[in-house]
Amino acid sequence: MNDSIDSQLIEKVARLPENPGVYIMRDCAGKIIYVGKAINLKNRARSYFNTSQEQSFKIVHMVPRINDIEYFITATEEEALILELNLIKRHKPYYNVRLKDDKTFPYLKISLNEDYPRVQITRKLEDDGARYFGPFSSAYSVRQTLKTIKEIFPFRSCSIDLNKKIGRPCLEYDIHKCPGPCINAVSREEYTESIKRLILFLEGKQEKVVRQLENSMQQAVSKLEYEKAAILRDRIKAVKEVINWQKLATTVKGEQDVIAFAQDKDMAYAQVFFIRGSRIIGREGFAMQGTQSEEPGQVMTDFVKQFYSSATYVPSLILLQYPITDKAVIESWLGKKRGSAVQIQSPVRGNKKQLVETVAVNARRGLDELKIKQISSQNNIDTAMEELQQVLDMPSLPLRIEGYDISNIQGKSAVGSMVVFEKGRPKTSHYRRFKIKTLQQPNDFAMMQEVIKRRFGRYKDTNKEPANTWGIIPDLILIDGGKGQLNSVMEALKETGIYALTIIGLAKENEEIFTPGASLPIILPKSSPALQLLQRIRDESHRFAIGYHHNLHKKQTFVSALEAVPGIGPTRKKALLKKFGSVAEIKEASVEELSSVNGITPPLAQKIKQYL
């Protein structure tokens, strides 16, 4: 046992029952900091205070904060799971993995208890006879779904009393987004049939919808109702377009949800792909918090439990990126929600594995976008610039920051990049590239000096004309590198005669910020908005340099390979480059295709093939 833990707490743990149930941990202020479930409450709680085994980062930091433990005994582990979920959703304990803002997730509601059902967005699930679809990750996501189905299946979304007579319908009727039940422009039977098709569409049964629409169109044609037939034809086309898009997505058959996530420190982002009728009918992304130091299997377990506690539908098969704990209990719980058996799998090969990997790629992109969105939020940017001004002791905010980097492979095709951020955002029109001219051997310090001299030499030559971007002096210069790189840049600036600039180097290994004349670097916490902004600028300058370097290297490789072919001069090289773009493409080209290039005769084309 840990001697630093209150002895009364240890005694309380020893008195816990050995039943299944849920335990609640509170801090000294009485706030709930963790909720968990267990088959054996005593054994599970005792494990947190066992110093004989290595503990996770989370437990090491959480245990000293525990002041009290409460518990609920349940009849089964499944009951404990449900109670645990409810308590996590209600109290949002800091040390639990939790869906971000899950209590506000929106749903699509179809009010089937009305004569002319409405389709609306709601954030509340009620037992009112309505049909619900969701949860969706955001209001934007559900609005996009609403927009799509309204184009195919017009419906009313107003709350007008249809028993009252009105003078004229609203704009929705005029633009064919509502069939107009308020003016009796559609019968109750026709409207109900359209809503049934809408529900089938949302369930992923689009082909059944197409068959129904085609039958209705043929009936309209046979009755000479050509205007109605034309409307149905357009709806069939719209549904088929959705089907064609979905068929591109996967070869996996049946009905299933596929879940994967990407994780970075205390943040994770999960993607759920919904497959119905062997097609992906949609996907949703969800942010999670409290994932730091958690094993992937535990993060996946917590997400699955919390997501399906709010889901309106459970498929018969769920494919997961990582195996989960409590698999049998969760399958039993989901089976009761569905009304039939539910299987949970973590595939290791085949089409299912490929699909899970595809979802994982989407999750990684989603996490990257989420991080950029957070970093790019105006409040975060303002905070970052204010923090930079403070830690660097600048007289004003760094409204214009220029970032520099070098890219080369053993000195070949060496290039420099300059990226510009104004008010914390990329100013791509001011980005500049530099082909290194004075060095043939690898020397990043000297190459960076050349870039700095050329950049600020251009500044002196502009006579400070506002219209010329070279004439703009940055508030802050960011160099990719440590103290050595920073000192070399300072020397280069002295030669240009420019002194009053704030310059820093950001060393990647430990993310240390070096400033001129300071013996020790500035170290900011990883959560610092200022550090995150500097990292983004540094990474952008690196990306920009690498892209330019690859383009130059590709062209030079092309030219050097052709230089070995007798009879190929600059003009013919240029013609081949314009036609084929790369040596690989020339290798693949036939003699006839090469001969079609201006200046390339059949014998010369044959010689090119032989040399390459």
C-alpha positions as CSV (number, residue, x, y, z in Angstrom):
1,M,0.0,0.0,0.0
2,N,1.1,3.6,-0.6
3,D,2.0,5.3,2.7
4,S,1.0,8.7,1.3
5,I,-2.6,7.6,1.0
6,D,-4.9,8.3,4.0
7,S,-5.2,5.2,6.2
8,Q,-8.9,5.7,6.6
9,L,-9.3,5.4,2.8
10,I,-7.2,2.2,2.8
11,E,-9.5,0.8,5.5
12,K,-12.6,1.7,3.6
13,V,-11.2,0.0,0.5
14,A,-10.6,-3.1,2.6
15,R,-14.2,-3.1,3.7
16,L,-15.7,-2.9,0.2
17,P,-17.9,-5.9,-0.8
18,E,-16.8,-8.5,-3.4
19,N,-20.0,-8.0,-5.4
20,P,-20.3,-6.6,-8.9
21,G,-21.0,-2.9,-9.0
22,V,-19.8,0.7,-9.7
23,Y,-17.3,2.7,-7.6
24,I,-17.1,6.5,-7.5
25,M,-13.9,8.3,-6.5
26,R,-14.1,11.9,-5.1
27,D,-11.4,14.5,-4.4
28,C,-11.1,16.6,-1.2
29,A,-13.7,19.0,-2.5
30,G,-16.2,16.2,-3.0
31,K,-16.0,16.4,-6.8
32,I,-16.3,13.1,-8.7
33,I,-13.0,12.5,-10.5
34,Y,-13.4,8.9,-11.7
35,V,-16.2,6.3,-12.1
36,G,-15.6,2.6,-12.8
37,K,-17.3,-0.7,-12.8
38,A,-16.1,-4.0,-11.5
39,I,-17.0,-7.7,-11.2
40,N,-15.5,-7.5,-7.7
41,L,-15.6,-4.1,-6.1
42,K,-13.0,-4.8,-3.4
43,N,-10.4,-6.3,-5.7
44,R,-10.8,-3.6,-8.3
45,A,-10.5,-0.7,-5.9
46,R,-7.6,-2.3,-4.1
47,S,-5.6,-2.5,-7.4
48,Y,-5.4,1.3,-7.5
49,F,-3.3,1.4,-4.3
50,N,-1.0,-1.6,-5.0
51,T,2.5,-0.3,-5.3
52,S,4.0,-3.7,-6.0
53,Q,2.9,-3.4,-9.7
54,E,3.7,-0.7,-12.2
55,Q,0.8,1.8,-12.5
56,S,-0.2,3.8,-15.5
57,F,0.4,7.5,-15.9
58,K,-3.3,8.2,-15.1
59,I,-3.4,6.2,-11.9
60,V,-0.1,7.6,-10.6
61,H,-1.6,11.1,-10.9
62,M,-5.2,10.3,-9.9
63,V,-4.6,8.2,-6.7
64,P,-3.1,11.0,-4.6
65,R,-6.2,13.1,-5.4
66,I,-8.6,10.4,-4.1
67,N,-10.2,11.5,-0.8
68,D,-13.2,9.2,-0.7
69,I,-14.7,6.2,-2.5
70,E,-18.4,5.4,-2.8
71,Y,-20.0,2.3,-4.4
72,F,-23.2,0.9,-5.8
73,I,-23.8,-2.9,-5.7
74,T,-25.6,-4.3,-8.8
75,A,-27.1,-7.7,-9.6
76,T,-25.0,-8.2,-12.7
77,E,-22.0,-6.8,-14.5
78,E,-24.3,-5.6,-17.3
79,E,-26.3,-3.5,-14.8
80,A,-23.0,-2.1,-13.6
81,L,-22.1,-1.2,-17.1
82,I,-25.3,0.8,-17.7
83,L,-25.0,2.6,-14.3
84,E,-21.3,3.4,-15.0
85,L,-22.3,5.0,-18.4
86,N,-25.1,7.1,-16.8
87,L,-22.8,8.4,-14.1
88,I,-20.0,9.3,-16.6
89,K,-22.4,11.1,-18.8
90,R,-23.9,13.0,-15.9
91,H,-20.7,14.0,-14.0
92,K,-18.0,14.1,-16.7
93,P,-15.2,12.9,-14.4
94,Y,-11.8,14.3,-15.3
95,Y,-10.0,10.9,-15.4
96,N,-12.6,9.0,-17.4
97,V,-12.4,8.7,-21.2
98,R,-15.5,10.6,-22.3
99,L,-17.2,11.8,-25.4
100,K,-16.9,15.5,-25.7
101,D,-20.2,17.3,-25.3
102,D,-22.1,14.0,-25.9
103,K,-25.2,15.3,-24.0
104,T,-25.8,17.8,-26.8
105,F,-25.5,15.4,-29.8
106,P,-28.2,16.2,-32.3
107,Y,-30.6,13.6,-33.9
108,L,-33.0,13.6,-36.8
109,K,-36.6,13.2,-35.7
110,I,-39.5,12.1,-37.8
111,S,-42.8,12.8,-36.0
112,L,-44.8,9.7,-37.1
113,N,-47.5,10.5,-34.5
114,E,-48.8,13.4,-36.8
115,D,-51.0,13.1,-39.8
116,Y,-48.4,14.8,-41.9
117,P,-45.1,13.9,-40.2
118,R,-42.4,16.6,-39.9
119,V,-38.6,16.0,-40.1
120,Q,-36.7,18.0,-37.6
121,I,-33.4,18.4,-35.7
122,T,-33.6,17.6,-32.0
123,R,-31.2,17.2,-29.1
124,K,-33.6,15.2,-27.0
125,L,-34.7,11.5,-27.3
126,E,-38.2,11.0,-26.2
127,D,-40.6,8.1,-26.1
128,D,-43.2,9.9,-28.2
129,G,-43.8,7.5,-31.1
130,A,-41.4,9.5,-33.4
131,R,-38.6,7.8,-35.3
132,Y,-35.1,9.0,-34.5
133,F,-31.8,8.7,-36.4
134,G,-28.4,9.5,-34.9
135,P,-26.6,10.6,-33.0
136,F,-24.8,13.0,-35.4
137,S,-21.5,14.5,-34.4
138,S,-22.7,18.1,-35.0
139,A,-25.6,20.3,-36.0
140,Y,-23.8,20.9,-39.3
141,S,-23.6,17.2,-40.0
142,V,-27.3,16.6,-39.4
143,R,-28.2,19.8,-41.4
144,Q,-26.3,18.4,-44.4
145,T,-28.2,15.1,-44.1
146,L,-31.5,17.1,-43.8
147,K,-30.6,19.1,-46.9
148,T,-29.9,15.9,-49.0
149,I,-33.1,14.1,-48.1
150,K,-35.2,17.2,-48.6
151,E,-34.0,17.4,-52.2
152,I,-35.2,13.9,-52.8
153,F,-38.2,13.6,-50.5
154,P,-39.8,17.0,-49.9
155,F,-41.5,17.2,-46.5
156,R,-43.0,19.9,-44.2
157,S,-40.8,21.3,-41.4
158,C,-43.2,24.0,-40.2
159,S,-45.5,23.8,-37.2
160,I,-48.6,25.3,-38.9
161,D,-52.0,24.0,-37.7
162,L,-53.1,22.1,-40.9
163,N,-56.7,22.2,-39.8
164,K,-56.8,26.0,-40.3
165,K,-57.2,27.5,-43.7
166,I,-54.4,29.6,-45.0
167,G,-54.2,32.1,-47.9
168,R,-51.1,30.8,-49.7
169,P,-48.3,28.4,-49.1
170,C,-44.8,29.4,-48.0
171,L,-41.6,29.7,-50.1
172,E,-40.7,26.0,-49.3
173,Y,-43.7,24.9,-51.5
174,D,-42.7,27.3,-54.3
175,I,-39.2,25.9,-54.5
176,H,-40.4,22.3,-54.4
177,K,-39.0,21.6,-50.9
178,C,-42.5,20.9,-49.4
179,P,-45.4,19.1,-51.1
180,G,-47.9,21.6,-49.6
181,P,-50.2,19.7,-47.2
182,C,-51.3,23.1,-45.8
183,I,-53.2,23.8,-49.1
184,N,-54.2,20.2,-49.7
185,A,-51.7,19.9,-52.6
186,V,-50.8,16.4,-51.5
187,S,-53.0,13.7,-50.1
188,R,-52.3,12.1,-46.8
189,E,-51.6,8.8,-48.5
190,E,-49.1,10.2,-50.9
191,Y,-47.3,12.1,-48.2
192,T,-47.2,9.1,-45.9
193,E,-45.8,7.0,-48.7
194,S,-43.1,9.6,-49.3
195,I,-42.1,9.6,-45.6
196,K,-41.9,5.8,-45.6
197,R,-39.5,6.0,-48.5
198,L,-37.5,8.7,-46.7
199,I,-37.1,6.3,-43.7
200,L,-36.0,3.5,-46.0
201,F,-33.5,5.8,-47.5
202,L,-32.1,6.7,-44.1
203,E,-31.9,3.0,-43.1
204,G,-29.7,2.4,-46.2
205,K,-32.4,0.6,-48.2
206,Q,-32.0,2.9,-51.2
207,E,-32.4,0.2,-53.9
208,K,-35.8,-0.7,-52.4
209,V,-36.7,3.0,-52.6
210,V,-35.6,3.0,-56.3
211,R,-37.9,0.1,-57.1
212,Q,-40.9,1.8,-55.3
213,L,-40.2,5.1,-57.2
214,E,-39.9,3.3,-60.5
215,N,-43.2,1.5,-60.0
216,S,-44.9,4.8,-59.0
217,M,-43.4,6.5,-62.1
218,Q,-44.7,3.7,-64.4
219,Q,-48.2,4.2,-62.9
220,A,-48.0,7.9,-63.4
221,V,-47.0,7.4,-67.1
222,S,-49.8,4.9,-67.6
223,K,-52.3,7.5,-66.3
224,L,-50.7,10.2,-68.5
225,E,-49.6,12.1,-65.4
226,Y,-46.3,13.2,-67.1
227,E,-45.5,16.0,-64.7
228,K,-45.7,13.7,-61.7
229,A,-43.6,11.1,-63.6
230,A,-40.9,13.7,-64.4
231,I,-40.7,14.5,-60.7
232,L,-40.4,10.8,-59.8
233,R,-37.7,10.4,-62.5
234,D,-35.6,13.1,-61.0
235,R,-35.9,11.6,-57.5
236,I,-34.9,8.2,-58.9
237,K,-31.8,9.8,-60.4
238,A,-30.9,11.6,-57.2
239,V,-31.2,8.3,-55.2
240,K,-29.1,6.4,-57.7
241,E,-26.4,9.1,-57.5
242,V,-26.2,8.4,-53.7
243,I,-26.0,4.7,-54.4
244,N,-23.2,5.1,-56.9
245,W,-21.2,7.2,-54.5
246,Q,-21.7,4.6,-51.7
247,K,-20.7,1.7,-53.9
248,L,-17.3,3.2,-54.4
249,A,-16.6,3.0,-50.7
250,T,-16.4,-0.7,-49.8
251,T,-16.6,-4.3,-51.0
252,V,-17.7,-5.5,-47.5
253,K,-21.2,-7.1,-47.5
254,G,-24.1,-6.7,-45.1
255,E,-24.9,-4.4,-42.3
256,Q,-22.3,-3.2,-39.8
257,D,-20.7,-0.2,-38.1
258,V,-16.9,0.2,-38.4
259,I,-15.1,2.2,-35.7
260,A,-11.5,3.4,-35.5
261,F,-9.8,6.3,-33.7
262,A,-6.6,8.3,-33.7
263,Q,-5.0,9.5,-30.4
264,D,-2.7,12.3,-29.4
265,K,-2.0,12.9,-25.8
266,D,-5.2,13.9,-24.0
267,M,-7.3,14.0,-27.2
268,A,-8.7,11.3,-29.4
269,Y,-11.0,11.4,-32.5
270,A,-13.2,8.4,-33.4
271,Q,-14.8,7.8,-36.8
272,V,-17.8,5.6,-37.2
273,F,-18.7,4.3,-40.7
274,F,-22.3,3.1,-41.1
275,I,-22.7,0.3,-43.6
276,R,-26.2,-0.8,-44.6
277,G,-27.1,-3.0,-47.5
278,S,-23.4,-3.5,-48.4
279,R,-22.8,0.3,-48.8
280,I,-21.5,3.1,-46.6
281,I,-24.5,5.3,-46.0
282,G,-22.8,7.8,-43.8
283,R,-20.1,8.5,-41.3
284,E,-19.7,10.5,-38.1
285,G,-16.7,11.8,-36.2
286,F,-16.5,12.3,-32.4
287,A,-13.9,14.0,-30.2
288,M,-12.9,12.3,-26.9
289,Q,-11.2,13.7,-23.9
290,G,-9.3,12.1,-21.0
291,T,-7.4,9.6,-23.2
292,Q,-3.9,10.4,-22.1
293,S,-1.8,7.3,-21.2
294,E,-4.9,5.1,-21.8
295,E,-4.3,1.8,-23.7
296,P,-6.0,1.8,-27.2
297,G,-8.2,-1.1,-26.1
298,Q,-9.5,0.8,-23.1
299,V,-10.2,4.0,-25.2
300,M,-12.1,1.8,-27.8
301,T,-14.1,0.1,-25.0
302,D,-15.1,3.4,-23.5
303,F,-16.1,4.9,-26.8
304,V,-18.2,1.9,-27.8
305,K,-20.1,2.0,-24.5
306,Q,-20.8,5.7,-24.6
307,F,-21.6,5.9,-28.3
308,Y,-24.1,3.0,-28.3
309,S,-25.7,4.3,-25.1
310,S,-26.9,7.2,-27.2
311,A,-27.4,5.4,-30.6
312,T,-30.9,4.9,-31.9
313,Y,-29.8,1.8,-33.9
314,V,-27.4,-1.1,-33.3
315,P,-26.3,-3.3,-36.3
316,S,-25.8,-7.0,-36.0
317,L,-22.0,-6.6,-36.6
318,I,-19.5,-4.0,-35.2
319,L,-16.0,-4.0,-36.5
320,L,-13.4,-2.4,-34.3
321,Q,-9.8,-1.2,-34.7
322,Y,-8.8,-2.7,-31.3
323,P,-10.2,-5.5,-29.2
324,I,-12.3,-4.3,-26.3
325,T,-12.5,-5.4,-22.7
326,D,-15.8,-6.7,-21.3
327,K,-16.6,-7.9,-24.9
328,A,-19.2,-10.5,-23.8
329,V,-21.0,-8.1,-21.4
330,I,-21.1,-5.4,-24.1
331,E,-22.4,-7.8,-26.7
332,S,-25.1,-9.0,-24.4
333,W,-26.1,-5.4,-23.6
334,L,-26.2,-4.3,-27.3
335,G,-28.1,-7.5,-28.2
336,K,-30.9,-6.5,-25.8
337,K,-30.9,-3.0,-27.3
338,R,-31.1,-4.4,-30.8
339,G,-33.5,-7.3,-30.0
340,S,-31.2,-9.9,-31.6
341,A,-27.6,-11.1,-31.4
342,V,-24.8,-8.5,-31.9
343,Q,-21.2,-9.6,-32.8
344,I,-18.1,-7.4,-32.1
345,Q,-15.0,-8.2,-34.1
346,S,-11.5,-6.8,-34.5
347,P,-10.4,-8.2,-37.9
348,V,-6.8,-9.0,-38.6
349,R,-6.9,-9.7,-42.3
350,G,-9.1,-9.5,-45.4
351,N,-11.6,-6.9,-46.6
352,K,-12.8,-6.2,-43.1
353,K,-9.3,-5.3,-42.0
354,Q,-8.8,-3.0,-45.0
355,L,-12.1,-1.3,-44.2
356,V,-11.0,-0.7,-40.6
357,E,-7.7,0.7,-41.8
358,T,-9.6,3.1,-44.1
359,V,-11.7,4.3,-41.2
360,A,-8.5,4.7,-39.2
361,V,-7.0,6.9,-41.9
362,N,-10.1,9.1,-41.8
363,A,-9.9,9.3,-38.0
364,R,-6.3,10.5,-38.2
365,R,-7.2,13.2,-40.7
366,G,-10.2,14.1,-38.6
367,L,-7.9,14.5,-35.5
368,D,-5.4,16.6,-37.5
369,E,-8.2,18.9,-38.7
370,L,-9.6,19.1,-35.1
371,K,-6.1,20.1,-33.8
372,I,-5.7,22.7,-36.6
373,K,-9.2,24.0,-35.9
374,Q,-8.4,24.4,-32.2
375,I,-5.0,26.0,-32.9
376,S,-6.6,28.3,-35.6
377,S,-9.5,29.5,-33.5
378,Q,-9.2,33.2,-33.1
379,N,-9.2,33.1,-29.3
380,N,-6.3,30.6,-29.4
381,I,-4.4,32.7,-31.9
382,D,-4.9,35.9,-29.9
383,T,-3.7,34.0,-26.8
384,A,-0.7,32.6,-28.7
385,M,0.5,36.0,-29.9
386,E,0.0,37.6,-26.5
387,E,2.0,34.8,-24.9
388,L,4.8,35.1,-27.5
389,Q,5.0,38.9,-26.9
390,Q,5.3,38.2,-23.1
391,V,7.8,35.4,-23.1
392,L,10.0,37.0,-25.8
393,D,9.7,40.4,-24.2
394,M,8.6,42.0,-27.5
395,P,7.4,45.7,-27.6
396,S,4.2,44.7,-29.6
397,L,2.3,41.6,-30.8
398,P,4.1,39.5,-33.4
399,L,1.5,40.2,-36.1
400,R,3.8,39.1,-38.9
401,I,6.0,36.0,-38.4
402,E,8.3,34.6,-41.0
403,G,9.5,31.0,-40.8
404,Y,12.6,29.6,-42.6
405,D,13.8,26.1,-43.3
406,I,16.4,24.3,-45.5
407,S,15.9,21.0,-47.5
408,N,18.6,19.1,-49.2
409,I,20.0,15.5,-49.7
410,Q,23.7,15.6,-49.4
411,G,23.8,19.1,-50.7
412,K,22.0,18.3,-53.9
413,S,19.0,20.2,-55.1
414,A,19.2,22.3,-51.9
415,V,16.4,24.8,-51.4
416,G,15.3,27.2,-48.7
417,S,11.8,28.2,-47.8
418,M,10.1,31.3,-46.3
419,V,6.6,31.1,-45.0
420,V,4.6,34.0,-43.6
421,F,1.9,34.0,-40.9
422,E,0.0,37.2,-40.5
423,K,-2.2,37.6,-37.3
424,G,-1.6,33.9,-36.7
425,R,-2.8,32.6,-40.1
426,P,-0.9,31.5,-43.2
427,K,-0.3,34.3,-45.8
428,T,0.4,32.0,-48.7
429,S,0.7,34.8,-51.3
430,H,3.8,35.9,-49.4
431,Y,5.5,32.5,-49.3
432,R,8.9,32.5,-51.1
433,R,11.3,29.7,-52.3
434,F,15.1,30.0,-52.7
435,K,17.2,27.7,-54.8
436,I,20.6,27.5,-53.1
437,K,23.2,29.0,-55.5
438,T,26.5,29.4,-53.6
439,L,27.0,25.9,-52.1
440,Q,27.4,22.4,-53.6
441,Q,28.2,20.6,-50.4
442,P,25.8,20.0,-47.5
443,N,26.1,22.9,-45.0
444,D,22.7,23.9,-43.5
445,F,24.2,26.8,-41.6
446,A,25.7,28.4,-44.7
447,M,22.6,27.6,-46.7
448,M,20.4,29.4,-44.2
449,Q,22.8,32.3,-44.2
450,E,22.4,32.6,-48.0
451,V,18.6,32.5,-47.7
452,I,18.6,35.2,-45.0
453,K,21.0,37.5,-47.0
454,R,19.0,37.2,-50.2
455,R,15.7,37.8,-48.4
456,F,16.8,40.9,-46.5
457,G,19.0,42.1,-49.3
458,R,15.8,42.3,-51.4
459,Y,14.3,44.4,-48.6
460,K,17.1,47.0,-48.9
461,D,16.7,47.0,-52.7
462,T,12.9,47.8,-52.6
463,N,13.4,51.2,-51.1
464,K,10.7,50.1,-48.6
465,E,7.9,50.3,-51.2
466,P,4.7,49.1,-49.6
467,A,3.5,47.4,-52.8
468,N,6.5,45.1,-52.8
469,T,6.2,42.2,-50.2
470,W,10.0,42.1,-49.9
471,G,9.8,45.5,-48.3
472,I,7.8,44.2,-45.3
473,I,9.8,43.7,-42.1
474,P,8.5,40.8,-39.9
475,D,7.8,41.3,-36.2
476,L,9.4,37.8,-35.5
477,I,11.7,35.5,-37.4
478,L,11.5,31.7,-36.7
479,I,14.4,29.5,-37.6
480,D,14.1,25.7,-37.7
481,G,17.1,24.8,-35.5
482,G,18.9,25.4,-32.2
483,K,21.6,27.8,-30.9
484,G,24.1,27.1,-33.7
485,Q,21.6,27.8,-36.5
486,L,20.4,30.9,-34.7
487,N,23.9,32.4,-34.3
488,S,24.7,31.8,-38.0
489,V,21.5,33.7,-38.9
490,M,22.5,36.6,-36.6
491,E,25.8,36.9,-38.5
492,A,24.1,36.9,-41.8
493,L,21.7,39.7,-40.7
494,K,24.6,41.8,-39.6
495,E,26.0,41.7,-43.1
496,T,22.7,43.0,-44.4
497,G,22.8,46.0,-42.0
498,I,19.5,45.0,-40.3
499,Y,19.6,44.7,-36.6
500,A,16.2,45.5,-34.9
501,L,14.6,42.2,-35.4
502,T,13.3,39.6,-33.0
503,I,14.7,36.2,-34.0
504,I,14.3,32.8,-32.4
505,G,15.2,29.2,-33.1
506,L,13.0,26.2,-32.4
507,A,14.9,23.0,-31.9
508,K,12.7,20.0,-32.8
509,E,14.1,17.4,-30.4
510,N,12.9,18.9,-27.2
511,E,10.9,21.9,-28.7
512,E,13.2,24.4,-27.0
513,I,13.1,28.0,-28.0
514,F,16.5,29.7,-28.3
515,T,16.9,33.5,-28.2
516,P,20.1,35.5,-29.1
517,G,22.4,36.0,-26.1
518,A,20.6,33.7,-23.7
519,S,22.5,30.7,-22.4
520,L,19.4,28.7,-21.6
521,P,16.4,28.0,-23.9
522,I,12.8,28.9,-23.2
523,I,10.7,25.8,-22.5
524,L,7.0,26.1,-22.9
525,P,4.4,23.5,-21.9
526,K,3.1,21.3,-24.7
527,S,-0.3,22.8,-24.2
528,S,1.0,26.3,-24.7
529,P,-0.9,28.1,-27.6
530,A,2.4,30.0,-28.3
531,L,4.4,26.8,-28.7
532,Q,1.6,25.3,-30.9
533,L,1.7,28.3,-33.2
534,L,5.5,28.2,-33.5
535,Q,5.3,24.4,-34.2
536,R,2.7,25.0,-36.9
537,I,4.9,27.7,-38.6
538,R,8.0,25.5,-38.3
539,D,6.2,22.5,-39.8
540,E,4.7,24.6,-42.6
541,S,8.1,26.0,-43.6
542,H,9.5,22.4,-43.6
543,R,6.6,21.2,-45.8
544,F,7.0,24.1,-48.2
545,A,10.8,23.4,-48.5
546,I,10.4,19.7,-49.0
547,G,7.8,20.2,-51.7
548,Y,10.1,22.5,-53.7
549,H,13.1,20.2,-53.1
550,H,11.2,17.2,-54.5
551,N,10.1,19.1,-57.6
552,L,13.7,20.3,-58.4
553,H,15.1,16.8,-57.7
554,K,12.6,15.2,-60.0
555,K,13.4,17.6,-62.9
556,Q,17.2,17.2,-62.4
557,T,16.9,13.4,-62.3
558,F,15.0,13.5,-65.5
559,V,17.5,15.8,-67.2
560,S,20.6,13.9,-65.9
561,A,19.2,10.6,-67.1
562,L,18.7,11.9,-70.6
563,E,22.1,13.5,-70.7
564,A,23.6,10.1,-71.2
565,V,21.7,9.6,-74.5
566,P,23.7,10.7,-77.5
567,G,21.8,13.1,-79.7
568,I,19.6,14.5,-76.9
569,G,20.2,18.3,-76.5
570,P,18.4,20.9,-74.5
571,T,15.6,21.4,-77.0
572,R,14.8,17.7,-77.3
573,K,15.1,17.3,-73.5
574,K,12.6,20.1,-73.0
575,A,10.2,18.5,-75.6
576,L,10.4,15.1,-73.8
577,L,9.9,16.7,-70.4
578,K,6.8,18.5,-71.7
579,K,5.4,15.4,-73.2
580,F,6.1,12.7,-70.6
581,G,7.0,14.5,-67.4
582,S,9.4,11.9,-65.9
583,V,11.9,9.2,-66.8
584,A,9.6,6.5,-65.5
585,E,7.0,7.6,-68.1
586,I,9.6,7.6,-70.9
587,K,10.6,4.1,-69.9
588,E,7.0,3.0,-70.2
589,A,6.4,4.8,-73.6
590,S,6.7,2.8,-76.8
591,V,9.1,3.7,-79.7
592,E,6.1,5.0,-81.6
593,E,5.0,7.3,-78.7
594,L,8.6,8.6,-78.4
595,S,8.7,9.2,-82.1
596,S,5.6,11.4,-81.9
597,V,7.7,14.0,-80.0
598,N,9.0,16.8,-82.2
599,G,12.6,16.2,-83.1
600,I,12.7,12.6,-82.0
601,T,13.2,10.2,-85.0
602,P,12.4,6.5,-84.7
603,P,16.1,5.5,-84.5
604,L,16.7,8.1,-81.8
605,A,13.6,6.8,-80.0
606,Q,15.0,3.3,-80.1
607,K,18.3,4.6,-78.7
608,I,16.5,6.4,-75.8
609,K,14.8,3.1,-74.9
610,Q,18.1,1.3,-74.9
611,Y,19.9,3.8,-72.7
612,L,17.1,4.0,-70.2
